[in-house]
């Protein structure tokens, strides 16, 4: 919020009124008391012509008392016009006090200083000038008209009022200087508050957890990400950073956060930091330790610290998976490429020697390996699309139409192997709202796998529905899967040790890709299998409303 001089003046008026409120009660009562003392003859009036039985004095006394109570009780609603009228009443009563009984030589004339300062505080410089001008006129009338020819009176009266005016002007200038300094201070605080809010808004938008820590290791400020990584909504300001967060290295060595912050004068980063969550889970973190130098240029002393932690669990996991993936893929590609290369070399040799039958066999083997590589590339392409989220736009899919399309496309492949591809549809299937590409590829993987590992019998695509879900399943009468292997079949490049599995050409990526596709579709794959009795893979998707 920007503080303007108008806002400041308004506040100063309120502050001045609060200060002068009690003075506004004391001064009029003092004036009234002085008037009563003169009225009853306890003290003489300043002007010898004054008649102590004068009714005007009684009116003046009552007016002083009424004005004092009026100001003290705050009857005026503090409008500008009301303030001007109120100040004018004080000047009127002060003028009558001087002319009727007090003159300018009584001790109470020092109250004029308060009146001038109050005028300046409420009405500013112009009001102060009008007040000074009024008092000069009052003094001239008091000396030249009420005491004509009394030169000693004129000198004392003039010196007294001059002293009052000069004193008032000096105090007003000091007050103005203080007001200006105070205004700058208020503006500076307003700017500081605005900058603090901006900085807080900025760090709250950081995805990294940020902690500001003082010299003693106490958390002063923090952002929303800090609460998120600590899994709390409590205010953590004022807590020791070492008690708040427990960190370790990847080698299980504990880390003293405050010691790491204070042991160096430069910014340091380390990515070997972990934070345990529960007994088994942990976060892999990148920690930044940044000391902050103080404002004293001579000392350049570190007076606070900034501690930043970034969750790099996923990034590190992806790096490790990438390295492992590259290693495994390069290993898996080596064998088929070597076989294809050797087969083609043999074919070339057989052709030179006019051994057509052996050459044809070598070319067939090379072609087989090329198909294997093509299948692997297709699986890797599907995996890449799933990882990147490409073609994951959901759409309304008619489940019955999809089932008939798959049955039509893969029946020839089953027949070529002497198998029957059955289609079992139960109930009103309706529609699902998912990525068509992902759903098709998932079912295709199950169907082609079932055909591949089934030597005789049938493969069946089962689809049924209830009020909420559609259940998809592919069953076969193939070789089955051992219980020991069921938990491993969704791993990359895993192939069971069963000799019948090894006899069948496969990349070991099909079910791994299927698991990724199922995750993208928001479902879980269930597996049922018995050795020599076949397998069944199934999953459920919610019906589209």
N, C-alpha and C positions, 0 to 999 in steps of 0.2 A: 504494500500500500504506500502511495506517495504522500508524504506529509507536506501540505502547502502552508504558506505563511498565514493564510486565512484560518486554516485549521488550528495553527499554533496560537494565533491571536485569540481565537475562541476559547482555547484551553487556558490561555493566560488570563483572560477576563474572569473565567470561573475561579482560577487560583487566586487572583487578586481579590475577588469578592469574598472568597473564603477567609483570606487574611484580614481584610478591612472590615469584615462583618462584626467582629468583636470590637474593633476600634470605633466603628460607626455607632455602637451602643455606648461605649465609654466616653467618647468626645462630646456627643450631645448632652449626656447626663452631667458631664463636668461643666459645660456651658450653662445648662439649666441651674445647676447648683450655684455657680458664680452669680447668676442673675438673682437667685433667691437671696444670697448673702447681701447683694447690693440693695435689693428691694427692702429688706428688713434693716438696712443701715449698719450691718456688721462690718462691711468694708465700703469705702467710698467709691463713687463712680468716677471714671476717668475724666469725664466732662463735668465741669462745675455747674453747668446749666441743667444737669439732669435732675428731675424730680422723682424721688424714689417711690412715690405713689402712682407713678405713671402707669396707666392701664396697658400701654404698649409693651411694657416690660413683662407683665403677666402673660400676655399673648405670646411673646417671644419665648418665655420659659416653657409654656405648654407646647409650642411648636417644636422646640428642640427635643423635648421628651418624646413627642409623637413621631418625629422623623427618625430618631434613634431606634425606637421599637419597630417602626415600619421597615427599616433597613435590616435590622437584626433578624426579624421573623421572616424575611424574604417574601413579603407581600408582592413586590414587583416581580414579574415573570421574566425579568432579565432580557427584555427586548432592547434594541438600540435606542429607540425613542424613549422608553421608560428610563433607561440609564441616563440619558441626557437630562430629562426632567428631574430626576433624583439629584444629579450633580448640581443642577441649577438651583434647586431648593437649598442645598447646603451653602452655595455661594450667597444666596439671598439672606439666609439666617446669619451667616458669618458677617455679611455687610451690616445688617441691622445691629448685631452684637457690637461691632466696632463703633458704629455711629451713635448708638443709644447709651451704652454703658462702659464699654471696655477700652475703646480707642485702640491704638496699635502698640501700646506700651505695656500691656498686661502680659503675665506669663503665658496665658492661654493662647496668645497669638502664635505660639510655636505649633499649635495644631494646624495652622494654615499649611505647614509643610506636608502634613499627612493628606490634606485636602488636594494639594497640587499633585502629589505622587499618585493619589487615587484617580485623579482626573487623567493623568498620563497613562496609567495602567488600563483604564477603561476606554478612554476616547482618543488616546494617542497624542502625537505632537501638536496637532491643531487644537485639540481640547486644552492642552497645557498652555499654549500661547494665549488662548482666550482667557484662561484662568489668571495668568500673569497680568494681562491687560486689565482685567476686572479689578484686581487687587491694587494696581497702580492708580486707577481712577478712584477707588475707595480711599486710598491714602491721601490723594490730592484733596478730595472733599473733606476728609477728616482734619487736615491741617489748615487748609485755606478758608473753609467755610465755618466748620464747627469751632475752630480755635484761631480765629483771624488775629494776626499781629503777634501771635505767640511763637517767636522764632525758635526758642529752645525746644518747644513741643514739636515743631516742624522738623528740626534736625534729628531728634531722637526717633520720631515716628518714621522719618525717611530711612534712617540707618537700620531701624528694626525691620522694616518691610523689605529693604534691600537685602539684608542678611537672610531673611526667610526665603526670598525669591532665589538668591544665588544658591543657598543650601538645597532648595528644591530642584533647581536645574542640575546641580552636580549629581544628586541622588538619581534624578531621572536619566541622566546620561549613563551612569553606572548600571541602572536598571535595564536601559536599552541594550547596553553591551552584553549584559548577562542574558537578556532575552535572545539576542542574536546568536550568542554562543550556545544557548540552550536549543534554539531552533536548529542550528547545524548539528548538534548532538542528536536531536530527535530524528533529523533527516538521515544522519549517518546510521543510527540504530535501525531506522526503517529500511535503508538500503541493505544493511547487514542482515536483517531478518528476511528480506526478499531473496538475497543471494543464498542464505542458508536454506530457504525453502526450495530454491532452484536446484541447489546442490543435492538436497535430500531427494528431490524428485528425480534427479539425474541418476543417483546411485541406486534408487529404487527400481529403475528401469534396467539396471545391470542384471545379466543372468548369473554373474559371479557373486558369491557371498562376500560382502565388504564389512570389515569391522574397523572402527577408529578407536585406538587404545591410548591411554595416557601413560605417563612415565612409570606408574606403579603397576601397570598391567590391567587396569580397570577399563572395561568397555564403556565408551562414551556414546558413540552412535553406531548404527548398523542399518542394513537395508532389508528389504523383504526376502531376498534370496538367502540372507544369513539365517532368518527364522526358518525358511524352508529346508535348508540343509541340516539344521538342528532339529527339525520336525517338532516345532513348538510355536505357540502363539503368544507366549508370555513375554513381558518386557525384560530384556536381558541387559539393559543399561545398568551400570554399577556393579556388575559381576566380574570376577577375575576370569580372564581369558583362559588360563590354564585349568580352572575348574569347569569352565563352560564347555570346552571342546577337548577331547582326548584324541591325539593323533599318534600314528606309528609310521615307521618306514616299512617298505615291502619286505624287509628282513626281520620284521617283528621288533625293531628297536623303538622304544618310546621317544616322542619328540616333545621337548619343552618349548611351547610356542613363544612365550615371552622371552626366553633365553635366545631363541633364534632371531627374534625381532631386535633385541638390544645388543647383540654381540657384534654387529657390523653397522657401519655408517652408510653403506650403499644398499641399493635394492638388490635382492637376491630371489631367485626362483628355484624350486625343486619339484620334480614330478614323481618322486618315489614315495609319496605320502599316501597313507590309507587311513580311513576312519571306519571302525567296526560298527555294524548295526546288528544288534542281537548277537546270537552265538555263532551264526554261520555267514551271514551276509556282510559285505564291506563295500565302501566306496573308494575308488582310486581317485586321488586328488592331485591337482597342481597348486602349490602354495606359493604366494608372493609375500615376502617380508620387506616392508618399505618404511624406513625411519623418516621422520619429518623434522626438519630443522626449525628452530624457533625464529622469532622475528628480530632478536637481538643480533645485529650484524657482527658485533665485536666478538661475542661468545660463540655464535653459530652452534648453539647447544641443541641436541636432540630433545625435543619436549613432548613428542607424541609419535605414534606409529600407525601405519595402515596395514592391515592383514587381509589378504584376498585369497579366497580358495575357490577353485573351479573344479566341478565334477567332470573328470575325464574318463570315467569308468567305461562308457560306451566307446569312446575313441580308442582307448587302449585295447578294449576287447576286439574292436574291429581291426586294429593293427595286428593283433595276435592271430585273429582268424584269417586275415589276408595273407600273412606270412605262411601260416599253416596251409592255407588253400593253394597258394602258389607252389609250395613244396610238393603237395600231394598231386596236384594237376600235372605238374611237370613229370612226376614219377609215373603217373598213370598213362600219360601220353607217350612216354618213351617206348613202351612195349609194342603197342599197335603200329607206331611209326616204323620201328625197327623191323617188325614182321612184314609190313607192307613193302618197305624198301628191299628187304631180302627176297621177298616173293617176286617182285618186279625184276630184280637182278637175275634171278633164276629163270624167269620167263624169257628174258632177253637171251640168256645162254641157250635155253631149250630151243628157241626159234632158230638161232644160228646153227644148231645141230639137227634141225629139222625134226625135233621131238614135239610134235603138235599137242599130243595128249598131255604130256607133263607141263607144257607151257600153259595150256588152258587151265590146268589145276592150279598152277602158280598165280595166274592172273585172277582166278576165282578167290584164292586166299587173300590176295592184295585188295580185291574189291570188298571182301568181307571186313577187312580192317578199316578200309575207308568208310564203310557204312557205320562201323563202330565209332570212328572219330566224328562222323556227322551227327550221330545220336548224342555223343558227348557234348558237341558244340551246341546242339539244340537244347539239351538239358541246362547247360551253362547260360545260354541266352534266356531261357525261362527263369532261371534263378536270378539272373541280373535284373530282369524286369520286376520280379517280385521284391528284390532288395531295394530297388530305386522307387518302387511304387508306380512304375509306368503302366498305363492302361488299366488303372484300378478304379476307373469311374463306374459307379454303380448304375445299373439299369434294371428295368422290369423284365424278368425272364419267365416265359411260359415253360414250366417244368416239363409238361407232357411233350411239347414240341422238341425241347432239348433232348429228352430221352429217345424219341423216335429218330432224331438226327444222329445221335451217337450209335444207336443200334444199326442204322442203315450204313454208316461209314465203316464200322468195324466188323460187321458180319462176314465180309469177304476174307478178311485177315484170319478170322477164326476158322472159316470153312477151308481155307488153304492148308491149315494144319490138321484138318479132320475133326474140328470141334464145332459145337453149336453155341452161338451167342444168344441167350434167352433174354427176354425183356419182361419183367414182372412189375406191373403197375397196380397199386392198390389205393382206392379212394380218390377223392377229388383233390388233385395235386395243387392247383392254383398257381401262384407266381412267387418268385423270390426276387429281392432287390439287392443284387451283388454285381461284382465285375463278371461279365460274361466270359472274358478270356481266362480268368483265373479258375472259374468253375469248370469250364470245358477242359482245361489242361489238367486239372486235378482228376476228373473222372477218366480222361483219356489215359493218364498214367496208371490208374488202377486197372483199367480194361486191358491195356497192352501188357502190363505186368502179369495179369492173370492168364492171358493167352500164352505168354512166353513160358511160364512155369507150369503149364498144364499140358500133359502129353496125351491124355484121352479124357473124354467126358464132355463137360460143358463149362461155360462161363455165363454168369447171370447178372444182369444189371437190375437191382431191386430199387424201386422208388415208392415210398408210401407217405401218407400225410395224416396229421391230426389237425385239431383246431389251430394250433400255434406253430408247428414245425413241419418241415419236409425232411424225411430221412432218405439219404442216398447210400447205397451199399453195392459193392461188387464182390461176388463170391465165385469160387472156382472149385474144381475137383482135382487140383494139382498136387504138387509134392508136399505142400505144407511148410510150416516154419517151426523150428524147435523153440521151446519155451525160453531157452537160454539166449536165443537170438532175437526174440521179439523186442526186447528193450534196446537193441542196437541197430535195427534195420533202418532207422530214420537218420543215422549218422552219415556224413559225407563219405562216399566211396566204400561204404561197408558192404561186404558180400559174405553170406554165410559160408561156413566151411563144408557144408554138405556137398558131396561130389556132384550131385545132380544140379546144384546151383552153379558150380564151377563149369559144368559142361555147357551151360547156357550162356551165350554172349550177353554181357551187360556192363554198364558203366559204373554202377553203384551210386548213381546220383538220383535216380528216379524217385525213390521214396523220400530222400532228403529234400528234393524240390517240392514234393507233395506236402511235406510238413510245413514248408515255408508258405506255400499257397494256402493251406488250411488256416495258418495264422493270419494271413492277410484277409481271408474271408471271415475271420472271427469264429472259427469252429475248431473242434478237436477230433482227431482221427482215432477211432476205436478199431482194434485188431483182434480177431478170433481165428485160431489156427490149430490144426492137428496134423502131425506128420502122416503123410500118405492119405489124408482125407481132405486136404484143401484148406483154403484160407478165405477170410471175409474181412474186407475193409469198409468201414462205414463212417458217416458224419451227418450232422444235422444242421439245417439252416432255418431261420425263422421265416414264416410266411409273410409275404408283403400284404399290407392292409389295403 
